[in-house]
């Protein structure tokens, strides 16, 4: 694509494309293509002018060269370009509200110039009727809300014959309503797009067996296999098996739902137990946006306690506005001064700015790889004093490495690795992934060798290889629970395994066949993260692991962890979290596996690692990127800044609007000026609430 650079600064390049009056689709294709250029923080395209603005990382070099190279190969007809654009971009909605607002302003001002006085008065009376009806209906409901203030102010102006003030009040209220609705819908839409379902591959049942394919290659009518802890990738009907599904994110049901053959399942919900085959009824990328928007709008989780308190206080002040109006009118006889109380209210600004601040903070956190299910959890993060980490896949890398396969009996290491990978690939976890990757590195194909697999939470996998039972998992599961025997004379080989390795045991037909040694290195940023959390007011940092005590003690000492527990089971983790909460601590639990789910659920705030088990992410209140543990530090900072913003908004709204009332009573400003300043400050507070909490470099 040819283009002209219009302006360039340290971070920003603005260009002119040769396409005038782009279609919305063309603008979306170019915008999302630009956003996905490496090093680009943000990009926007104006479809009417054909101009595009690209914001790069502050210290990025060769910005012009990177942009030129990307645009030289840009082709809007390519499928890979179209795949970058989400189901809904918000562009059409923004255009609709822009046009509504422009039309509203133009029509209001032209009518004042062109229409005769008598027609303007009739028009003002007609437009006041909906406000009066709304006020009366609220009164009859036994409440005093801001609608009553608005209706009374308009009625008082009309009865006094001040049609200009009444018209101005109506115009400001209608314009404010459009802006409030637009700003809120935009914020919800932005958040919904960050919460889009992200599943890359699925298991597909075919005539030749199970195959692993990209989700975008699945068609309606195909059969997709789902198992315990899987995210259901696509809408469909269960045509085989029985599963228990956690579908609270889509339907709001708090308890898991059992699905039998013929039962409908939703994309994005999670299989808590069982295995089944889903016949796909809707392809990838269709219909999820509206469901997510509905979930956000209906979720009470978006309201923090601070928000709720501000709302209640704002509504409780409405009766005092009427008392002030009545007393001023009674003692001064000046209706103009009395109207000052009705032109100003506290709830409008609070009910716009508070949720916008939360939605904006959630969206900002998403830019750092943090997905948050509601403002309530950000408030709790800001208050927390205790963080409990699972070790494997959390404090250690999500991609541990297979170092060695130690075989027992006459078993071949490559064959044992092939079998282990075949079993483990169905239940992705960081350790399981290391085994699958180890087989890939050795070019060992592991086509389906087994019958139906069964996952035993926090223990391992059980299946059959031909007629022989195969189990893989922890020592406790394979040796103690399953009773697998160690071949005679080989106990020393088992005892000689290095302490730094995590161990996965494989037994076939009741006999230990191999031990897979996994090196689980601590994340390089873990120590810095823990130190930063301490500085940000976290007094207790704990670690829990199923590993042996020596390994746990070594990791805890190297990272500066306050408390650790080793050789724990899932129920032990949950008990420890409960104990800390009973002692009065606000607890954050961070984990990635199915076995962390009880503890995540028990904590005040459950945080899951993005690369971890689907059930952990479903139960968790917050999900963080697996790329860098420092996102926890950013989460704490954003949460604290959000609470400061909410409290600051509250103080400003109360102070500014109280000043408007005082100025109105003193006769310094007119009722229409009060209304203008009140609505203007409401919109300004709302807009300010959508600005960044932390400058991103």
C-alpha positions as CSV (number, residue, x, y, z in Angstrom):
1,X,0.0,0.0,0.0
2,X,1.3,3.5,-0.9
3,X,1.0,6.2,1.7
4,X,2.3,9.6,2.8
5,X,3.7,10.4,6.3
6,X,1.8,13.5,7.6
7,X,3.4,13.7,11.0
8,X,6.0,11.9,13.0
9,X,7.1,12.1,16.7
10,X,8.9,10.0,19.2
11,X,6.2,7.4,19.5
12,X,3.6,8.3,16.8
13,X,3.4,8.3,13.0
14,X,0.3,9.6,11.2
15,X,-0.1,8.6,7.6
16,X,-2.4,9.4,4.6
17,X,-3.6,6.5,2.6
18,X,-4.8,6.8,-1.0
19,X,-8.2,5.4,-0.1
20,X,-10.8,8.2,0.4
21,X,-14.2,7.4,2.0
22,X,-13.1,3.9,3.1
23,X,-15.8,1.4,3.9
24,X,-16.0,0.5,7.6
25,X,-14.8,-3.0,6.7
26,X,-11.7,-1.6,4.9
27,X,-10.9,0.7,7.9
28,X,-11.2,-2.2,10.3
29,X,-9.0,-4.5,8.2
30,X,-6.2,-1.8,8.0
31,X,-6.6,-0.8,11.7
32,X,-6.2,-4.3,13.0
33,X,-3.4,-5.1,10.6
34,X,-1.5,-2.1,11.9
35,X,-2.2,-3.1,15.5
36,X,-0.6,-6.5,15.0
37,X,2.7,-5.1,13.6
38,X,5.5,-6.0,16.1
39,X,6.3,-3.0,18.3
40,X,3.0,-1.2,17.8
41,X,1.1,-0.3,21.0
42,X,-2.0,1.2,19.3
43,X,-3.4,2.1,15.9
44,X,-6.5,3.9,14.6
45,X,-7.9,4.5,11.1
46,X,-10.4,7.2,10.2
47,X,-12.6,5.8,7.4
48,X,-13.8,9.2,6.3
49,X,-10.3,10.8,5.7
50,X,-8.3,7.6,5.0
51,X,-5.8,8.8,7.7
52,X,-4.1,6.3,10.1
53,X,-2.3,6.9,13.3
54,X,0.2,4.4,14.6
55,X,1.7,4.5,18.2
56,X,4.9,2.6,18.8
57,X,6.8,1.6,21.9
58,X,8.7,4.6,23.2
59,X,12.3,3.3,22.6
60,X,11.6,1.4,19.4
61,X,14.1,2.1,16.6
62,X,13.5,2.1,12.9
63,X,9.7,2.8,13.2
64,X,9.5,4.1,9.7
65,X,11.2,1.1,8.2
66,X,9.0,-1.3,10.2
67,X,5.9,0.5,9.0
68,X,7.0,0.6,5.4
69,X,7.9,-3.1,5.3
70,X,4.5,-4.0,6.8
71,X,2.4,-1.8,4.5
72,X,4.4,-2.9,1.4
73,X,2.9,-6.4,1.7
74,X,-0.5,-5.4,3.0
75,X,-3.4,-7.0,1.1
76,X,-6.9,-6.6,2.5
77,X,-8.2,-9.6,0.5
78,X,-5.9,-12.1,2.3
79,X,-7.6,-14.4,4.8
80,X,-4.9,-13.9,7.4
81,X,-5.7,-10.2,7.4
82,X,-9.4,-10.8,7.8
83,X,-8.7,-13.2,10.7
84,X,-7.2,-10.3,12.7
85,X,-10.5,-8.4,12.8
86,X,-12.8,-9.4,15.7
87,X,-16.5,-10.2,15.3
88,X,-17.5,-6.7,16.4
89,X,-15.1,-3.7,16.3
90,X,-17.4,-0.9,17.5
91,X,-16.8,1.2,14.5
92,X,-20.4,1.2,13.3
93,X,-21.6,2.0,16.9
94,X,-19.2,4.9,17.2
95,X,-20.4,6.3,13.8
96,X,-24.1,6.0,14.9
97,X,-23.5,7.9,18.2
98,X,-21.4,10.6,16.5
99,X,-24.1,11.3,13.9
100,X,-26.9,11.3,16.6
101,X,-24.9,13.8,18.7
102,X,-24.1,16.1,15.7
103,X,-27.7,16.0,14.6
104,X,-28.9,16.8,18.1
105,X,-26.6,19.9,18.3
106,X,-27.4,21.2,14.8
107,X,-31.2,20.8,15.1
108,X,-31.3,22.5,18.6
109,X,-29.4,25.5,17.4
110,X,-31.1,25.8,14.0
111,X,-34.5,25.6,15.6
112,X,-33.7,28.5,17.9
113,X,-32.7,30.6,14.8
114,X,-35.3,29.5,12.2
115,X,-38.5,28.5,14.1
116,X,-41.0,31.1,15.3
117,X,-41.3,31.6,19.0
118,X,-44.8,30.0,19.2
119,X,-43.6,26.8,17.5
120,X,-40.5,26.7,19.7
121,X,-42.7,26.8,22.8
122,X,-45.0,24.1,21.5
123,X,-42.0,22.0,20.7
124,X,-40.5,22.5,24.2
125,X,-43.8,21.5,25.9
126,X,-44.0,18.4,23.7
127,X,-40.4,17.4,24.5
128,X,-40.9,17.9,28.2
129,X,-43.8,15.4,28.4
130,X,-41.5,12.2,28.5
131,X,-39.5,13.8,31.3
132,X,-42.6,14.6,33.3
133,X,-44.1,11.1,32.8
134,X,-40.8,9.6,33.9
135,X,-40.7,11.8,37.1
136,X,-44.4,10.9,38.0
137,X,-43.8,7.2,37.5
138,X,-40.7,7.3,39.8
139,X,-42.8,9.2,42.4
140,X,-45.6,6.6,42.3
141,X,-43.0,3.9,42.8
142,X,-42.3,5.4,46.2
143,X,-38.8,6.7,45.4
144,X,-37.1,10.0,44.9
145,X,-34.4,9.7,42.2
146,X,-32.7,12.1,39.8
147,X,-35.6,11.7,37.2
148,X,-37.8,13.6,39.7
149,X,-35.3,16.4,39.9
150,X,-35.1,16.7,36.1
151,X,-38.9,16.6,35.7
152,X,-39.5,19.2,38.4
153,X,-36.9,21.6,37.0
154,X,-38.4,21.4,33.5
155,X,-41.9,21.8,34.9
156,X,-41.0,24.8,37.0
157,X,-39.3,26.5,34.0
158,X,-42.4,25.9,31.8
159,X,-44.8,27.1,34.4
160,X,-42.8,30.3,34.9
161,X,-42.9,30.9,31.1
162,X,-39.1,30.5,30.9
163,X,-39.2,28.3,27.8
164,X,-35.6,29.1,26.8
165,X,-34.4,27.6,30.1
166,X,-36.7,24.6,29.8
167,X,-35.5,24.0,26.2
168,X,-31.8,24.3,27.3
169,X,-32.4,21.9,30.2
170,X,-34.0,19.3,27.8
171,X,-31.3,19.7,25.3
172,X,-28.5,19.2,27.9
173,X,-30.3,16.2,29.4
174,X,-30.8,14.5,26.0
175,X,-27.2,15.3,24.9
176,X,-25.8,14.0,28.2
177,X,-27.9,10.8,27.9
178,X,-26.4,10.2,24.4
179,X,-22.9,10.8,25.6
180,X,-23.4,8.6,28.7
181,X,-24.9,5.8,26.7
182,X,-22.2,6.0,24.0
183,X,-19.3,6.1,26.5
184,X,-20.6,3.2,28.5
185,X,-21.3,1.1,25.4
186,X,-17.9,1.8,24.0
187,X,-16.2,0.8,27.2
188,X,-18.2,-2.4,27.5
189,X,-17.5,-3.2,23.8
190,X,-13.8,-2.6,24.3
191,X,-13.8,-4.9,27.3
192,X,-15.9,-7.6,25.5
193,X,-13.4,-7.7,22.6
194,X,-10.5,-8.3,25.1
195,X,-12.5,-11.2,26.6
196,X,-13.0,-13.1,23.3
197,X,-12.6,-16.8,23.5
198,X,-9.0,-17.8,22.5
199,X,-8.8,-21.5,21.6
200,X,-6.2,-22.5,19.0
201,X,-6.6,-26.3,18.5
202,X,-9.2,-29.0,19.2
203,X,-9.5,-32.8,19.1
204,X,-11.6,-33.9,16.2
205,X,-13.1,-37.4,15.9
206,X,-12.8,-38.8,12.4
207,X,-13.2,-42.2,10.7
208,X,-9.4,-42.7,11.1
209,X,-9.3,-41.7,14.8
210,X,-8.7,-38.5,16.8
211,X,-6.8,-35.7,15.1
212,X,-5.6,-32.4,16.5
213,X,-6.5,-29.5,14.2
214,X,-6.9,-25.6,14.4
215,X,-10.3,-24.6,15.6
216,X,-10.9,-22.4,12.6
217,X,-10.9,-25.5,10.4
218,X,-13.8,-27.1,12.2
219,X,-17.1,-27.0,10.3
220,X,-20.7,-27.3,11.3
221,X,-21.6,-31.0,11.8
222,X,-18.0,-32.0,12.8
223,X,-17.5,-34.0,16.0
224,X,-15.2,-32.4,18.6
225,X,-13.9,-34.4,21.6
226,X,-14.1,-32.7,25.1
227,X,-12.7,-34.0,28.3
228,X,-12.3,-33.0,32.0
229,X,-10.9,-29.4,32.4
230,X,-11.3,-28.6,28.6
231,X,-12.9,-25.4,27.4
232,X,-15.7,-26.3,25.1
233,X,-14.5,-24.6,21.9
234,X,-17.7,-24.3,19.9
235,X,-21.5,-24.3,20.4
236,X,-23.0,-27.7,19.8
237,X,-25.0,-30.7,21.0
238,X,-23.6,-33.6,23.0
239,X,-23.9,-36.7,20.7
240,X,-21.9,-39.1,22.9
241,X,-20.9,-39.5,26.6
242,X,-21.9,-37.5,29.7
243,X,-20.2,-34.4,31.0
244,X,-20.6,-32.0,33.9
245,X,-20.2,-28.4,32.6
246,X,-19.5,-25.1,34.4
247,X,-21.4,-22.6,32.3
248,X,-21.7,-19.7,34.8
249,X,-20.0,-17.3,32.4
250,X,-22.7,-17.7,29.8
251,X,-25.9,-18.5,31.7
252,X,-25.1,-17.3,35.3
253,X,-25.8,-20.7,36.8
254,X,-23.8,-21.1,39.9
255,X,-23.7,-24.9,40.0
256,X,-22.2,-27.2,37.3
257,X,-24.8,-28.7,34.9
258,X,-24.9,-32.3,33.8
259,X,-25.2,-32.7,30.0
260,X,-26.4,-36.0,28.5
261,X,-26.8,-37.0,24.8
262,X,-28.8,-34.3,23.0
263,X,-27.9,-31.6,25.6
264,X,-26.7,-28.2,24.2
265,X,-23.3,-26.9,25.2
266,X,-21.9,-23.3,24.8
267,X,-18.5,-22.3,23.6
268,X,-16.3,-20.9,26.4
269,X,-17.8,-23.1,29.2
270,X,-15.7,-25.7,30.9
271,X,-16.0,-29.5,31.4
272,X,-15.6,-30.1,35.1
273,X,-15.9,-33.9,34.8
274,X,-16.4,-36.6,32.2
275,X,-15.8,-37.0,28.5
276,X,-18.0,-36.6,25.5
277,X,-18.3,-35.8,21.8
278,X,-19.9,-32.5,20.7
279,X,-21.6,-32.1,17.3
280,X,-20.8,-28.5,16.2
281,X,-23.8,-26.3,15.4
282,X,-22.0,-23.0,15.1
283,X,-18.5,-22.2,13.7
284,X,-15.7,-20.4,15.4
285,X,-16.0,-16.6,15.7
286,X,-19.8,-16.2,15.6
287,X,-22.2,-15.1,18.2
288,X,-19.9,-14.8,21.2
289,X,-19.6,-11.0,21.3
290,X,-23.3,-10.4,22.2
291,X,-23.2,-13.0,24.9
292,X,-20.1,-11.5,26.5
293,X,-21.6,-8.0,26.4
294,X,-24.7,-9.3,28.1
295,X,-22.6,-11.0,30.7
296,X,-20.7,-7.8,31.5
297,X,-23.8,-5.6,31.6
298,X,-25.6,-8.0,33.9
299,X,-22.7,-9.0,36.2
300,X,-22.9,-7.4,39.6
301,X,-19.2,-8.3,39.9
302,X,-18.4,-5.1,38.0
303,X,-19.5,-3.1,41.1
304,X,-16.9,-2.8,43.8
305,X,-18.0,-2.0,47.4
306,X,-16.6,1.5,47.0
307,X,-18.8,2.0,43.9
308,X,-21.9,0.7,45.6
309,X,-21.4,3.0,48.6
310,X,-21.0,6.0,46.4
311,X,-24.2,5.1,44.5
312,X,-26.2,4.7,47.7
313,X,-24.9,8.0,49.1
314,X,-25.7,9.9,45.8
315,X,-29.3,8.6,45.7
316,X,-29.8,9.4,49.3
317,X,-29.0,13.1,48.6
318,X,-31.9,13.5,46.2
319,X,-34.5,14.2,48.9
320,X,-32.3,16.9,50.3
321,X,-32.2,18.6,46.9
322,X,-36.0,18.9,47.2
323,X,-35.8,20.1,50.7
324,X,-33.4,22.8,49.6
325,X,-35.6,23.8,46.7
326,X,-38.7,24.0,48.9
327,X,-37.0,26.0,51.7
328,X,-35.3,28.4,49.3
329,X,-38.6,29.1,47.4
330,X,-40.4,29.5,50.8
331,X,-38.0,31.9,52.5
332,X,-36.8,33.9,49.5
333,X,-39.7,33.6,47.1
334,X,-37.1,33.4,44.3
335,X,-37.9,30.4,42.1
336,X,-34.7,31.0,40.0
337,X,-32.5,30.6,43.1
338,X,-34.6,27.6,44.3
339,X,-34.1,25.9,40.9
340,X,-30.3,25.7,41.6
341,X,-31.1,22.7,43.8
342,X,-32.9,20.9,41.0
343,X,-30.4,21.6,38.2
344,X,-27.6,19.7,40.0
345,X,-27.5,16.2,41.3
346,X,-24.7,13.9,42.4
347,X,-25.8,10.5,41.1
348,X,-25.5,11.2,37.3
349,X,-21.8,11.8,37.5
350,X,-21.2,9.0,40.0
351,X,-23.2,6.5,38.0
352,X,-21.3,7.4,34.8
353,X,-17.8,7.8,36.1
354,X,-17.6,5.0,38.6
355,X,-18.4,2.1,36.2
356,X,-16.4,3.8,33.4
357,X,-13.4,3.9,35.7
358,X,-13.7,0.2,36.4
359,X,-14.3,-0.8,32.8
360,X,-11.4,1.3,31.7
361,X,-9.1,-0.2,34.3
362,X,-10.1,-3.7,33.3
363,X,-9.3,-2.9,29.7
364,X,-6.0,-1.3,30.6
365,X,-5.1,-4.4,32.7
366,X,-5.8,-6.5,29.6
367,X,-3.0,-4.7,27.7
368,X,-0.6,-6.2,30.3
369,X,-2.0,-9.7,29.8
370,X,-4.4,-9.5,32.7
371,X,-8.1,-10.6,32.3
372,X,-10.4,-9.5,35.2
373,X,-14.0,-10.6,35.7
374,X,-15.1,-7.5,37.6
375,X,-14.2,-4.4,39.5
376,X,-15.0,-6.1,42.8
377,X,-11.9,-8.2,42.4
378,X,-9.7,-5.2,41.6
379,X,-10.8,-3.6,44.9
380,X,-9.9,-6.9,46.7
381,X,-6.5,-7.0,45.0
382,X,-5.9,-3.4,46.3
383,X,-6.7,-4.5,49.8
384,X,-4.9,-7.9,49.9
385,X,-2.1,-8.5,52.3
386,X,-1.3,-12.2,51.5
387,X,-0.4,-13.9,48.2
388,X,-0.1,-17.7,48.0
389,X,1.7,-19.2,45.0
390,X,1.5,-22.7,43.6
391,X,5.0,-23.6,42.5
392,X,4.9,-25.6,39.3
393,X,3.9,-23.6,36.3
394,X,3.5,-20.5,38.4
395,X,6.7,-19.6,40.2
396,X,8.5,-21.9,37.7
397,X,8.2,-21.6,34.0
398,X,5.0,-22.8,32.2
399,X,7.2,-24.8,29.9
400,X,9.5,-27.1,32.1
401,X,11.8,-29.3,30.1
402,X,12.0,-33.1,29.9
403,X,15.6,-34.0,30.8
404,X,15.7,-37.7,30.9
405,X,13.6,-40.9,30.7
406,X,14.8,-43.5,33.1
407,X,13.4,-46.9,32.2
408,X,12.9,-50.0,34.3
409,X,12.9,-53.6,33.2
410,X,13.7,-54.1,29.5
411,X,11.6,-51.1,28.3
412,X,12.9,-48.8,25.6
413,X,13.2,-45.1,26.6
414,X,11.8,-43.8,23.3
415,X,8.9,-46.2,23.4
416,X,8.1,-45.2,27.0
417,X,8.3,-41.5,26.0
418,X,6.0,-42.2,23.1
419,X,3.3,-43.8,25.4
420,X,3.7,-41.1,28.0
421,X,3.2,-38.3,25.4
422,X,0.2,-40.1,24.0
423,X,-1.5,-40.2,27.4
424,X,-0.5,-36.7,28.6
425,X,-1.4,-34.7,25.5
426,X,-5.1,-35.0,26.3
427,X,-4.8,-33.1,29.6
428,X,-2.5,-30.1,29.0
429,X,-0.6,-28.9,32.1
430,X,2.9,-27.5,32.2
431,X,4.5,-30.9,33.1
432,X,2.3,-32.8,30.6
433,X,3.3,-30.3,27.9
434,X,7.0,-30.9,28.7
435,X,6.6,-34.6,28.0
436,X,4.7,-34.0,24.8
437,X,7.3,-31.5,23.7
438,X,10.1,-33.9,24.6
439,X,8.6,-36.5,22.2
440,X,8.3,-33.9,19.5
441,X,11.9,-32.9,19.9
442,X,12.9,-36.5,19.3
443,X,10.5,-36.8,16.3
444,X,8.6,-39.5,18.1
445,X,5.1,-39.9,16.6
446,X,2.5,-40.8,19.2
447,X,-0.7,-41.6,17.3
448,X,-3.5,-42.9,19.5
449,X,-2.3,-46.1,21.1
450,X,-4.8,-46.3,23.9
451,X,-8.5,-46.7,24.7
452,X,-10.5,-44.1,26.6
453,X,-8.4,-42.1,29.0
454,X,-9.5,-41.1,32.5
455,X,-8.1,-38.1,34.3
456,X,-7.7,-38.4,38.1
457,X,-7.4,-34.8,39.5
458,X,-4.0,-34.0,41.1
459,X,-2.8,-37.6,40.5
460,X,-2.5,-38.6,36.8
461,X,-4.0,-40.4,33.9
462,X,-5.3,-43.9,33.6
463,X,-6.0,-45.9,30.3
464,X,-5.3,-49.1,28.5
465,X,-2.6,-49.9,26.0
466,X,-4.1,-52.9,24.2
467,X,-5.1,-55.2,27.1
468,X,-2.6,-53.7,29.6
469,X,-3.6,-50.9,32.0
470,X,-1.3,-47.9,31.8
471,X,-1.1,-45.2,34.5
472,X,1.0,-42.1,34.6
473,X,1.3,-39.4,37.3
474,X,2.7,-38.8,40.8
475,X,4.5,-41.4,43.0
476,X,1.5,-41.3,45.3
477,X,-0.9,-42.2,42.5
478,X,1.2,-44.8,40.6
479,X,3.1,-46.6,43.4
480,X,0.9,-46.1,46.4
481,X,-2.7,-45.9,45.1
482,X,-2.4,-48.1,42.0
483,X,0.1,-50.5,43.7
484,X,2.6,-50.6,40.8
485,X,5.6,-52.7,41.6
486,X,9.2,-51.6,41.2
487,X,11.1,-54.3,39.3
488,X,13.3,-56.4,41.5
489,X,16.8,-55.0,42.0
490,X,16.1,-51.6,40.5
491,X,15.1,-49.6,43.6
492,X,18.6,-48.0,43.6
493,X,18.0,-46.5,40.1
494,X,14.9,-44.8,41.5
495,X,16.7,-43.5,44.6
496,X,19.5,-42.2,42.4
497,X,17.4,-39.6,40.5
498,X,18.7,-36.1,41.1
499,X,16.8,-34.1,43.7
500,X,16.3,-31.0,41.4
501,X,14.1,-33.0,39.0
502,X,10.3,-33.3,39.3
503,X,9.3,-36.9,38.5
504,X,6.5,-38.4,36.5
505,X,5.9,-42.2,37.0
506,X,4.7,-44.5,34.2
507,X,3.5,-48.0,35.0
508,X,2.2,-50.6,32.5
509,X,0.3,-53.7,33.6
510,X,1.1,-53.0,37.3
511,X,4.8,-52.6,36.9
512,X,6.9,-49.4,36.9
513,X,8.0,-48.9,33.4
514,X,9.7,-45.5,33.4
515,X,10.3,-42.3,35.4
516,X,10.3,-39.1,33.4
517,X,12.6,-36.5,34.9
518,X,11.4,-32.9,34.5
519,X,13.6,-29.8,35.1
520,X,11.3,-27.1,36.5
521,X,13.4,-23.9,36.5
522,X,12.3,-20.9,38.6
523,X,11.2,-17.9,36.5
524,X,14.0,-15.3,36.3
525,X,11.5,-12.5,37.2
526,X,10.0,-14.4,40.2
527,X,12.4,-13.0,42.8
528,X,11.9,-9.4,41.5
529,X,8.1,-9.9,41.5
530,X,8.1,-11.1,45.1
531,X,10.3,-8.2,46.2
532,X,8.0,-5.7,44.4
533,X,4.9,-7.2,46.0
534,X,6.4,-6.9,49.4
535,X,7.2,-3.2,48.6
536,X,3.5,-2.7,47.5
537,X,2.2,-3.8,50.9
538,X,1.9,-7.6,50.6
539,X,3.1,-8.8,54.0
540,X,2.8,-12.5,53.5
541,X,4.0,-14.4,50.4
542,X,3.5,-18.1,50.6
543,X,4.3,-21.1,48.3
544,X,2.6,-24.5,48.2
545,X,3.8,-27.4,46.1
546,X,3.4,-31.2,45.8
547,X,7.2,-31.5,45.4
548,X,9.5,-32.8,48.2
549,X,10.4,-30.6,51.1
550,X,14.1,-30.2,50.1
551,X,13.2,-28.8,46.7
552,X,10.5,-26.5,48.1
553,X,12.8,-25.2,50.8
554,X,15.5,-24.4,48.3
555,X,13.1,-22.5,46.0
556,X,11.5,-20.6,48.9
557,X,14.9,-19.5,50.2
558,X,16.2,-18.3,46.8
559,X,13.0,-16.2,46.2
560,X,12.5,-14.6,49.5
561,X,9.2,-16.4,50.3
562,X,7.9,-16.0,53.8
563,X,6.0,-19.3,54.2
564,X,6.1,-22.5,52.3
565,X,4.4,-25.9,52.4
566,X,5.6,-29.0,50.6
567,X,4.1,-32.4,49.5
568,X,0.6,-31.0,49.6
569,X,-2.6,-32.3,48.0
570,X,-5.4,-30.0,46.5
571,X,-7.4,-30.2,49.7
572,X,-4.4,-29.2,51.7
573,X,-4.0,-26.0,49.6
574,X,-7.6,-25.1,50.1
575,X,-7.3,-25.7,53.9
576,X,-4.3,-23.4,54.1
577,X,-6.1,-20.6,52.2
578,X,-9.1,-21.0,54.5
579,X,-6.8,-20.9,57.5
580,X,-5.2,-17.6,56.4
581,X,-8.6,-16.0,55.7
582,X,-9.9,-17.1,59.2
583,X,-6.9,-15.3,60.6
584,X,-8.2,-12.1,59.0
585,X,-6.0,-11.9,55.9
586,X,-7.2,-10.9,52.5
587,X,-5.8,-13.7,50.4
588,X,-4.8,-13.9,46.7
589,X,-4.2,-17.5,45.4
590,X,-2.1,-17.9,42.2
591,X,-2.2,-21.2,40.4
592,X,-2.4,-23.0,37.1
593,X,-3.5,-26.5,37.5
594,X,-6.7,-28.5,38.0
595,X,-5.3,-29.4,41.5
596,X,-5.2,-25.6,42.3
597,X,-9.0,-25.2,41.6
598,X,-10.2,-25.7,45.2
599,X,-7.7,-23.2,46.6
600,X,-8.5,-20.7,43.8
601,X,-12.2,-21.0,44.8
602,X,-11.5,-20.6,48.5
603,X,-9.4,-17.5,48.2
604,X,-10.7,-13.9,48.3
605,X,-9.2,-13.5,44.8
606,X,-8.2,-16.5,42.6
607,X,-5.7,-15.8,39.9
608,X,-5.0,-18.4,37.2
609,X,-2.1,-18.6,34.8
610,X,-3.2,-18.2,31.2
611,X,-1.4,-21.3,30.0
612,X,-2.9,-23.4,32.8
613,X,-5.9,-25.7,33.0
614,X,-9.2,-24.4,31.7
615,X,-11.1,-25.3,34.9
616,X,-8.6,-23.2,36.9
617,X,-9.2,-20.2,34.6
618,X,-12.9,-20.7,34.8
619,X,-13.0,-20.7,38.6
620,X,-10.4,-17.9,38.9
621,X,-11.5,-14.3,39.2
622,X,-8.5,-13.0,37.3
623,X,-6.2,-14.6,34.7
624,X,-2.7,-13.4,34.0
625,X,-0.4,-14.0,31.0
626,X,2.1,-16.9,31.4
627,X,4.8,-14.8,29.7
628,X,5.8,-12.7,32.7
629,X,5.0,-13.0,36.4
630,X,5.5,-9.2,36.9
631,X,2.0,-8.7,35.6
632,X,1.0,-9.4,39.2
633,X,2.8,-6.3,40.2
634,X,1.1,-4.3,37.5
635,X,-2.3,-5.7,38.6
636,X,-1.6,-4.5,42.2
637,X,-0.6,-1.0,40.9
638,X,-3.6,-0.7,38.6
639,X,-6.0,-1.8,41.3
640,X,-4.6,0.7,43.8
641,X,-4.7,3.5,41.2
642,X,-8.3,2.6,40.3
643,X,-9.4,2.9,44.0
644,X,-7.6,6.2,44.2
645,X,-9.5,7.4,41.1
646,X,-12.9,6.3,42.3
647,X,-12.3,8.0,45.6
648,X,-11.0,11.1,43.8
649,X,-14.0,11.2,41.5
650,X,-16.3,11.0,44.5
651,X,-14.6,13.9,46.2
652,X,-14.7,16.0,43.0
653,X,-18.3,15.3,42.2
654,X,-19.5,16.2,45.7
655,X,-17.4,19.3,45.9
656,X,-18.0,20.7,42.4
657,X,-21.8,20.1,42.4
658,X,-22.1,21.5,45.9
659,X,-20.3,24.6,44.7
660,X,-22.8,24.9,41.8
661,X,-25.7,24.8,44.2
662,X,-24.0,27.5,46.4
663,X,-23.4,29.7,43.3
664,X,-27.0,29.3,42.2
665,X,-28.3,30.3,45.6
666,X,-26.1,33.4,45.6
667,X,-27.5,34.3,42.2
668,X,-24.1,34.2,40.6
669,X,-25.2,31.7,37.9
670,X,-28.5,31.0,36.4
671,X,-30.3,27.6,36.5
672,X,-29.5,26.9,32.8
673,X,-25.8,27.7,33.5
674,X,-25.9,25.3,36.5
675,X,-27.4,22.6,34.2
676,X,-24.7,23.2,31.6
677,X,-21.9,23.1,34.1
678,X,-23.3,20.1,35.8
679,X,-23.7,18.1,32.6
680,X,-20.4,19.3,31.3
681,X,-18.6,18.2,34.5
682,X,-20.4,14.8,34.4
683,X,-19.2,14.1,30.9
684,X,-15.7,15.4,31.7
685,X,-15.5,13.2,34.8
686,X,-16.7,10.3,32.7
687,X,-14.1,10.9,30.0
688,X,-11.3,11.4,32.5
689,X,-12.3,8.1,34.1
690,X,-11.4,6.3,30.8
691,X,-7.9,7.7,30.7
692,X,-4.8,5.5,31.5
693,X,-4.1,4.9,35.1
694,X,-0.4,4.0,34.4
695,X,1.6,5.5,31.5
696,X,2.8,2.6,29.2
697,X,6.2,3.0,27.7
